[in-house]
Amino acid sequence: MARGWESKSVEDQVAAAEAAREARAKPHLSAEEREALERKRSLLLSRAQIRARLASATNQNYRKQLERALKHLDGQLESLENRER
């Protein structure tokens, strides 16, 4: 039983070392860049959720509402991407 715990500890140490190595390898982002990246991730997550709901929606009015929301999110993503350029 101790051996199982020991190997788990080693796995955790390896994972922590890899995470630290990746953190050092990533370029440092400004506060504005981090905020834009977080906003983009949030919009993409919302978009994925709406697409999943749209795939299973049967009520026509609800589908229209989801399609409008999806169009709105796409517009926000496009605007955000244009600012990044």
KOLGU-4560 file (N, C-alpha, C; in nm, 3 decimals, padded with zeros to 5 digits):
<recs>
<n_xx: 00.082 n_yy: -00.118 n_zz: 00.000 ca_xx: 00.000 ca_yy: 00.000 ca_zz: 00.000 c_xx: 00.086 c_yy: 00.125 c_zz: 00.000 mol: A seq: 1 type: MET>
<n_xx: 00.196 n_yy: 00.123 n_zz: 00.075 ca_xx: 00.284 ca_yy: 00.239 ca_zz: 00.079 c_xx: 00.344 c_yy: 00.265 c_zz: -00.059 mol: A seq: 2 type: ALA>
<n_xx: 00.368 n_yy: 00.160 n_zz: -00.132 ca_xx: 00.427 ca_yy: 00.176 ca_zz: -00.264 c_xx: 00.333 c_yy: 00.255 c_zz: -00.357 mol: A seq: 3 type: ARG>
<n_xx: 00.204 n_yy: 00.229 n_zz: -00.348 ca_xx: 00.105 ca_yy: 00.301 ca_zz: -00.428 c_xx: 00.106 c_yy: 00.449 c_zz: -00.396 mol: A seq: 4 type: GLY>
<n_xx: 00.113 n_yy: 00.481 n_zz: -00.268 ca_xx: 00.117 ca_yy: 00.622 ca_zz: -00.227 c_xx: 00.245 c_yy: 00.687 c_zz: -00.275 mol: A seq: 5 type: TRP>
<n_xx: 00.354 n_yy: 00.613 n_zz: -00.268 ca_xx: 00.483 ca_yy: 00.667 ca_zz: -00.309 c_xx: 00.482 c_yy: 00.700 c_zz: -00.457 mol: A seq: 6 type: GLU>
<n_xx: 00.429 n_yy: 00.612 n_zz: -00.540 ca_xx: 00.427 ca_yy: 00.638 ca_zz: -00.684 c_xx: 00.335 c_yy: 00.755 c_zz: -00.716 mol: A seq: 7 type: SER>
<n_xx: 00.228 n_yy: 00.769 n_zz: -00.640 ca_xx: 00.138 ca_yy: 00.883 ca_zz: -00.660 c_xx: 00.210 c_yy: 01.012 c_zz: -00.627 mol: A seq: 8 type: LYS>
<n_xx: 00.289 n_yy: 01.012 n_zz: -00.522 ca_xx: 00.366 ca_yy: 01.129 ca_zz: -00.484 c_xx: 00.466 c_yy: 01.166 c_zz: -00.593 mol: A seq: 9 type: SER>
<n_xx: 00.530 n_yy: 01.067 n_zz: -00.651 ca_xx: 00.626 ca_yy: 01.091 ca_zz: -00.758 c_xx: 00.554 c_yy: 01.150 c_zz: -00.879 mol: A seq: 10 type: VAL>
<n_xx: 00.437 n_yy: 01.095 n_zz: -00.912 ca_xx: 00.359 ca_yy: 01.149 ca_zz: -01.023 c_xx: 00.323 c_yy: 01.295 c_zz: -00.998 mol: A seq: 11 type: GLU>
<n_xx: 00.283 n_yy: 01.327 n_zz: -00.875 ca_xx: 00.249 ca_yy: 01.465 ca_zz: -00.842 c_xx: 00.370 c_yy: 01.556 c_zz: -00.856 mol: A seq: 12 type: ASP>
<n_xx: 00.485 n_yy: 01.508 n_zz: -00.813 ca_xx: 00.607 ca_yy: 01.588 ca_zz: -00.823 c_xx: 00.644 c_yy: 01.612 c_zz: -00.969 mol: A seq: 13 type: GLN>
<n_xx: 00.631 n_yy: 01.510 n_zz: -01.052 ca_xx: 00.662 ca_yy: 01.524 ca_zz: -01.195 c_xx: 00.565 c_yy: 01.623 c_zz: -01.259 mol: A seq: 14 type: VAL>
<n_xx: 00.437 n_yy: 01.611 n_zz: -01.227 ca_xx: 00.337 ca_yy: 01.702 ca_zz: -01.282 c_xx: 00.364 c_yy: 01.846 c_zz: -01.239 mol: A seq: 15 type: ALA>
<n_xx: 00.401 n_yy: 01.865 n_zz: -01.113 ca_xx: 00.431 ca_yy: 01.999 ca_zz: -01.063 c_xx: 00.554 c_yy: 02.057 c_zz: -01.132 mol: A seq: 16 type: ALA>
<n_xx: 00.654 n_yy: 01.974 n_zz: -01.155 ca_xx: 00.775 ca_yy: 02.019 ca_zz: -01.224 c_xx: 00.744 c_yy: 02.058 c_zz: -01.367 mol: A seq: 17 type: ALA>
<n_xx: 00.660 n_yy: 01.981 n_zz: -01.434 ca_xx: 00.623 ca_yy: 02.012 ca_zz: -01.572 c_xx: 00.543 c_yy: 02.143 c_zz: -01.577 mol: A seq: 18 type: GLU>
<n_xx: 00.453 n_yy: 02.162 n_zz: -01.483 ca_xx: 00.374 ca_yy: 02.285 ca_zz: -01.480 c_xx: 00.464 c_yy: 02.406 c_zz: -01.456 mol: A seq: 19 type: ALA>
<n_xx: 00.560 n_yy: 02.392 n_zz: -01.368 ca_xx: 00.652 ca_yy: 02.502 ca_zz: -01.341 c_xx: 00.737 c_yy: 02.532 c_zz: -01.464 mol: A seq: 20 type: ALA>
<n_xx: 00.780 n_yy: 02.429 n_zz: -01.533 ca_xx: 00.860 ca_yy: 02.446 ca_zz: -01.655 c_xx: 00.779 c_yy: 02.518 c_zz: -01.763 mol: A seq: 21 type: ARG>
<n_xx: 00.653 n_yy: 02.479 n_zz: -01.779 ca_xx: 00.566 ca_yy: 02.543 ca_zz: -01.878 c_xx: 00.541 c_yy: 02.689 c_zz: -01.842 mol: A seq: 22 type: GLU>
<n_xx: 00.525 n_yy: 02.718 n_zz: -01.713 ca_xx: 00.501 ca_yy: 02.856 ca_zz: -01.670 c_xx: 00.621 c_yy: 02.944 c_zz: -01.701 mol: A seq: 23 type: ALA>
<n_xx: 00.740 n_yy: 02.890 n_zz: -01.685 ca_xx: 00.861 ca_yy: 02.967 ca_zz: -01.716 c_xx: 00.878 c_yy: 02.986 c_zz: -01.867 mol: A seq: 24 type: ARG>
<n_xx: 00.833 n_yy: 02.890 n_zz: -01.945 ca_xx: 00.851 ca_yy: 02.895 ca_zz: -02.089 c_xx: 00.753 c_yy: 02.992 c_zz: -02.156 mol: A seq: 25 type: ALA>
<n_xx: 00.639 n_yy: 03.017 n_zz: -02.095 ca_xx: 00.539 ca_yy: 03.106 ca_zz: -02.153 c_xx: 00.587 c_yy: 03.250 c_zz: -02.144 mol: A seq: 26 type: LYS>
<n_xx: 00.562 n_yy: 03.327 n_zz: -02.249 ca_xx: 00.600 ca_yy: 03.469 ca_zz: -02.243 c_xx: 00.513 c_yy: 03.543 c_zz: -02.141 mol: A seq: 27 type: PRO>
<n_xx: 00.570 n_yy: 03.645 n_zz: -02.082 ca_xx: 00.495 ca_yy: 03.724 ca_zz: -01.985 c_xx: 00.400 c_yy: 03.816 c_zz: -02.060 mol: A seq: 28 type: HIS>
<n_xx: 00.276 n_yy: 03.817 n_zz: -02.020 ca_xx: 00.175 ca_yy: 03.900 ca_zz: -02.084 c_xx: 00.146 c_yy: 04.021 c_zz: -01.999 mol: A seq: 29 type: LEU>
<n_xx: 00.113 n_yy: 04.130 n_zz: -02.065 ca_xx: 00.073 ca_yy: 04.250 ca_zz: -01.993 c_xx: -00.066 c_yy: 04.226 c_zz: -01.935 mol: A seq: 30 type: SER>
<n_xx: -00.108 n_yy: 04.315 n_zz: -01.848 ca_xx: -00.240 ca_yy: 04.302 ca_zz: -01.786 c_xx: -00.349 c_yy: 04.309 c_zz: -01.893 mol: A seq: 31 type: ALA>
<n_xx: -00.332 n_yy: 04.395 n_zz: -01.991 ca_xx: -00.430 ca_yy: 04.407 ca_zz: -02.099 c_xx: -00.436 c_yy: 04.279 c_zz: -02.183 mol: A seq: 32 type: GLU>
<n_xx: -00.319 n_yy: 04.221 n_zz: -02.211 ca_xx: -00.314 ca_yy: 04.098 ca_zz: -02.290 c_xx: -00.378 c_yy: 03.982 c_zz: -02.214 mol: A seq: 33 type: GLU>
<n_xx: -00.353 n_yy: 03.975 n_zz: -02.083 ca_xx: -00.415 ca_yy: 03.869 ca_zz: -02.002 c_xx: -00.566 c_yy: 03.886 c_zz: -01.999 mol: A seq: 34 type: ARG>
<n_xx: -00.611 n_yy: 04.010 n_zz: -01.985 ca_xx: -00.754 ca_yy: 04.039 ca_zz: -01.980 c_xx: -00.820 c_yy: 04.001 c_zz: -02.113 mol: A seq: 35 type: GLU>
<n_xx: -00.756 n_yy: 04.036 n_zz: -02.225 ca_xx: -00.810 ca_yy: 04.002 ca_zz: -02.357 c_xx: -00.813 c_yy: 03.851 c_zz: -02.377 mol: A seq: 36 type: ALA>
<n_xx: -00.709 n_yy: 03.783 n_zz: -02.333 ca_xx: -00.705 ca_yy: 03.638 ca_zz: -02.345 c_xx: -00.815 c_yy: 03.573 c_zz: -02.262 mol: A seq: 37 type: LEU>
<n_xx: -00.835 n_yy: 03.621 n_zz: -02.140 ca_xx: -00.940 ca_yy: 03.568 ca_zz: -02.054 c_xx: -01.077 c_yy: 03.596 c_zz: -02.113 mol: A seq: 38 type: GLU>
<n_xx: -01.095 n_yy: 03.714 n_zz: -02.169 ca_xx: -01.223 ca_yy: 03.750 ca_zz: -02.233 c_xx: -01.251 c_yy: 03.656 c_zz: -02.351 mol: A seq: 39 type: ARG>
<n_xx: -01.149 n_yy: 03.631 n_zz: -02.430 ca_xx: -01.164 ca_yy: 03.542 ca_zz: -02.546 c_xx: -01.200 c_yy: 03.400 c_zz: -02.501 mol: A seq: 40 type: LYS>
<n_xx: -01.133 n_yy: 03.351 n_zz: -02.399 ca_xx: -01.163 ca_yy: 03.217 ca_zz: -02.347 c_xx: -01.307 c_yy: 03.210 c_zz: -02.296 mol: A seq: 41 type: ARG>
<n_xx: -01.350 n_yy: 03.316 n_zz: -02.229 ca_xx: -01.486 ca_yy: 03.321 ca_zz: -02.177 c_xx: -01.588 c_yy: 03.320 c_zz: -02.290 mol: A seq: 42 type: SER>
<n_xx: -01.562 n_yy: 03.399 n_zz: -02.394 ca_xx: -01.653 ca_yy: 03.404 ca_zz: -02.508 c_xx: -01.659 c_yy: 03.269 c_zz: -02.580 mol: A seq: 43 type: LEU>
<n_xx: -01.544 n_yy: 03.205 n_zz: -02.594 ca_xx: -01.541 ca_yy: 03.075 ca_zz: -02.660 c_xx: -01.616 c_yy: 02.969 c_zz: -02.579 mol: A seq: 44 type: LEU>
<n_xx: -01.603 n_yy: 02.976 n_zz: -02.447 ca_xx: -01.677 ca_yy: 02.882 ca_zz: -02.361 c_xx: -01.827 c_yy: 02.906 c_zz: -02.374 mol: A seq: 45 type: LEU>
<n_xx: -01.867 n_yy: 03.032 n_zz: -02.370 ca_xx: -02.009 ca_yy: 03.064 ca_zz: -02.385 c_xx: -02.061 c_yy: 03.017 c_zz: -02.520 mol: A seq: 46 type: SER>
<n_xx: -01.980 n_yy: 03.037 n_zz: -02.622 ca_xx: -02.018 ca_yy: 02.995 ca_zz: -02.757 c_xx: -02.038 c_yy: 02.843 c_zz: -02.763 mol: A seq: 47 type: ARG>
<n_xx: -01.949 n_yy: 02.770 n_zz: -02.702 ca_xx: -01.961 ca_yy: 02.624 ca_zz: -02.700 c_xx: -02.087 c_yy: 02.580 c_zz: -02.626 mol: A seq: 48 type: ALA>
<n_xx: -02.118 n_yy: 02.647 n_zz: -02.516 ca_xx: -02.238 ca_yy: 02.612 ca_zz: -02.440 c_xx: -02.364 c_yy: 02.640 c_zz: -02.520 mol: A seq: 49 type: GLN>
<n_xx: -02.366 n_yy: 02.752 n_zz: -02.589 ca_xx: -02.484 ca_yy: 02.788 ca_zz: -02.668 c_xx: -02.500 c_yy: 02.690 c_zz: -02.785 mol: A seq: 50 type: ILE>
<n_xx: -02.390 n_yy: 02.653 n_zz: -02.848 ca_xx: -02.399 ca_yy: 02.557 ca_zz: -02.959 c_xx: -02.451 c_yy: 02.421 c_zz: -02.909 mol: A seq: 51 type: ARG>
<n_xx: -02.411 n_yy: 02.381 n_zz: -02.790 ca_xx: -02.460 ca_yy: 02.255 ca_zz: -02.734 c_xx: -02.610 c_yy: 02.264 c_zz: -02.706 mol: A seq: 52 type: ALA>
<n_xx: -02.653 n_yy: 02.377 n_zz: -02.651 ca_xx: -02.797 ca_yy: 02.395 ca_zz: -02.625 c_xx: -02.875 c_yy: 02.400 c_zz: -02.755 mol: A seq: 53 type: ARG>
<n_xx: -02.817 n_yy: 02.466 n_zz: -02.855 ca_xx: -02.883 ca_yy: 02.477 ca_zz: -02.984 c_xx: -02.900 c_yy: 02.340 c_zz: -03.050 mol: A seq: 54 type: LEU>
<n_xx: -02.804 n_yy: 02.254 n_zz: -03.031 ca_xx: -02.810 ca_yy: 02.120 ca_zz: -03.090 c_xx: -02.926 c_yy: 02.038 c_zz: -03.034 mol: A seq: 55 type: ALA>
<n_xx: -02.963 n_yy: 02.066 n_zz: -02.910 ca_xx: -03.069 ca_yy: 01.986 ca_zz: -02.849 c_xx: -03.202 c_yy: 02.062 c_zz: -02.835 mol: A seq: 56 type: SER>
<n_xx: -03.205 n_yy: 02.188 n_zz: -02.875 ca_xx: -03.327 ca_yy: 02.268 ca_zz: -02.859 c_xx: -03.432 c_yy: 02.226 c_zz: -02.962 mol: A seq: 57 type: ALA>
<n_xx: -03.555 n_yy: 02.215 n_zz: -02.915 ca_xx: -03.665 ca_yy: 02.179 ca_zz: -03.005 c_xx: -03.766 c_yy: 02.293 c_zz: -03.021 mol: A seq: 58 type: THR>
<n_xx: -03.774 n_yy: 02.381 n_zz: -02.923 ca_xx: -03.865 ca_yy: 02.494 ca_zz: -02.930 c_xx: -03.810 c_yy: 02.599 c_zz: -03.026 mol: A seq: 59 type: ASN>
<n_xx: -03.889 n_yy: 02.636 n_zz: -03.125 ca_xx: -03.844 ca_yy: 02.728 ca_zz: -03.229 c_xx: -03.805 c_yy: 02.865 c_zz: -03.173 mol: A seq: 60 type: GLN>
<n_xx: -03.882 n_yy: 02.916 n_zz: -03.079 ca_xx: -03.850 ca_yy: 03.047 ca_zz: -03.020 c_xx: -03.719 c_yy: 03.042 c_zz: -02.942 mol: A seq: 61 type: ASN>
<n_xx: -03.698 n_yy: 02.933 n_zz: -02.870 ca_xx: -03.573 ca_yy: 02.917 ca_zz: -02.795 c_xx: -03.454 c_yy: 02.905 c_zz: -02.891 mol: A seq: 62 type: TYR>
<n_xx: -03.474 n_yy: 02.833 n_zz: -03.002 ca_xx: -03.368 ca_yy: 02.821 ca_zz: -03.103 c_xx: -03.331 c_yy: 02.957 c_zz: -03.160 mol: A seq: 63 type: ARG>
<n_xx: -03.433 n_yy: 03.039 n_zz: -03.188 ca_xx: -03.407 ca_yy: 03.174 ca_zz: -03.241 c_xx: -03.329 c_yy: 03.257 c_zz: -03.140 mol: A seq: 64 type: LYS>
<n_xx: -03.366 n_yy: 03.246 n_zz: -03.014 ca_xx: -03.295 ca_yy: 03.319 ca_zz: -02.908 c_xx: -03.149 c_yy: 03.273 c_zz: -02.901 mol: A seq: 65 type: GLN>
<n_xx: -03.126 n_yy: 03.144 n_zz: -02.907 ca_xx: -02.990 ca_yy: 03.091 ca_zz: -02.904 c_xx: -02.910 c_yy: 03.135 c_zz: -03.027 mol: A seq: 66 type: LEU>
<n_xx: -02.975 n_yy: 03.136 n_zz: -03.142 ca_xx: -02.907 ca_yy: 03.180 ca_zz: -03.264 c_xx: -02.867 c_yy: 03.327 c_zz: -03.256 mol: A seq: 67 type: GLU>
<n_xx: -02.954 n_yy: 03.410 n_zz: -03.198 ca_xx: -02.920 ca_yy: 03.552 ca_zz: -03.179 c_xx: -02.803 c_yy: 03.566 c_zz: -03.081 mol: A seq: 68 type: ARG>
<n_xx: -02.806 n_yy: 03.488 n_zz: -02.976 ca_xx: -02.696 ca_yy: 03.493 ca_zz: -02.878 c_xx: -02.566 c_yy: 03.448 c_zz: -02.942 mol: A seq: 69 type: ALA>
<n_xx: -02.571 n_yy: 03.345 n_zz: -03.025 ca_xx: -02.453 ca_yy: 03.296 ca_zz: -03.094 c_xx: -02.399 c_yy: 03.402 c_zz: -03.190 mol: A seq: 70 type: LEU>
<n_xx: -02.486 n_yy: 03.468 n_zz: -03.261 ca_xx: -02.446 ca_yy: 03.575 ca_zz: -03.353 c_xx: -02.381 c_yy: 03.689 c_zz: -03.275 mol: A seq: 71 type: LYS>
<n_xx: -02.437 n_yy: 03.723 n_zz: -03.160 ca_xx: -02.382 ca_yy: 03.829 ca_zz: -03.076 c_xx: -02.241 c_yy: 03.791 c_zz: -03.028 mol: A seq: 72 type: HIS>
<n_xx: -02.224 n_yy: 03.668 n_zz: -02.982 ca_xx: -02.093 ca_yy: 03.623 ca_zz: -02.936 c_xx: -01.991 c_yy: 03.622 c_zz: -03.050 mol: A seq: 73 type: LEU>
<n_xx: -02.035 n_yy: 03.580 n_zz: -03.168 ca_xx: -01.945 ca_yy: 03.581 ca_zz: -03.284 c_xx: -01.899 c_yy: 03.723 c_zz: -03.314 mol: A seq: 74 type: ASP>
<n_xx: -01.990 n_yy: 03.819 n_zz: -03.303 ca_xx: -01.954 ca_yy: 03.959 ca_zz: -03.324 c_xx: -01.853 c_yy: 04.007 c_zz: -03.221 mol: A seq: 75 type: GLY>
<n_xx: -01.873 n_yy: 03.969 n_zz: -03.096 ca_xx: -01.778 ca_yy: 04.009 ca_zz: -02.991 c_xx: -01.642 c_yy: 03.945 c_zz: -03.014 mol: A seq: 76 type: GLN>
<n_xx: -01.640 n_yy: 03.819 n_zz: -03.055 ca_xx: -01.512 ca_yy: 03.752 ca_zz: -03.083 c_xx: -01.441 c_yy: 03.819 c_zz: -03.200 mol: A seq: 77 type: LEU>
<n_xx: -01.515 n_yy: 03.853 n_zz: -03.303 ca_xx: -01.456 ca_yy: 03.919 ca_zz: -03.419 c_xx: -01.399 c_yy: 04.056 c_zz: -03.379 mol: A seq: 78 type: GLU>
<n_xx: -01.473 n_yy: 04.129 n_zz: -03.299 ca_xx: -01.426 ca_yy: 04.259 ca_zz: -03.252 c_xx: -01.299 c_yy: 04.245 c_zz: -03.169 mol: A seq: 79 type: SER>
<n_xx: -01.296 n_yy: 04.146 n_zz: -03.084 ca_xx: -01.179 ca_yy: 04.122 ca_zz: -02.999 c_xx: -01.059 c_yy: 04.084 c_zz: -03.085 mol: A seq: 80 type: LEU>
<n_xx: -01.078 n_yy: 04.001 n_zz: -03.184 ca_xx: -00.970 ca_yy: 03.960 ca_zz: -03.271 c_xx: -00.918 c_yy: 04.077 c_zz: -03.355 mol: A seq: 81 type: GLU>
<n_xx: -01.008 n_yy: 04.165 n_zz: -03.396 ca_xx: -00.964 ca_yy: 04.283 ca_zz: -03.473 c_xx: -00.879 c_yy: 04.377 c_zz: -03.388 mol: A seq: 82 type: ASN>
<n_xx: -00.911 n_yy: 04.386 n_zz: -03.261 ca_xx: -00.830 ca_yy: 04.471 ca_zz: -03.170 c_xx: -00.693 c_yy: 04.414 c_zz: -03.147 mol: A seq: 83 type: ARG>
<n_xx: -00.683 n_yy: 04.279 n_zz: -03.153 ca_xx: -00.553 ca_yy: 04.214 ca_zz: -03.130 c_xx: -00.456 c_yy: 04.238 c_zz: -03.246 mol: A seq: 84 type: GLU>
<n_xx: -00.510 n_yy: 04.263 n_zz: -03.362 ca_xx: -00.425 ca_yy: 04.281 ca_zz: -03.480 c_xx: -00.364 c_yy: 04.415 c_zz: -03.484 mol: A seq: 85 type: ARG>
</recs>
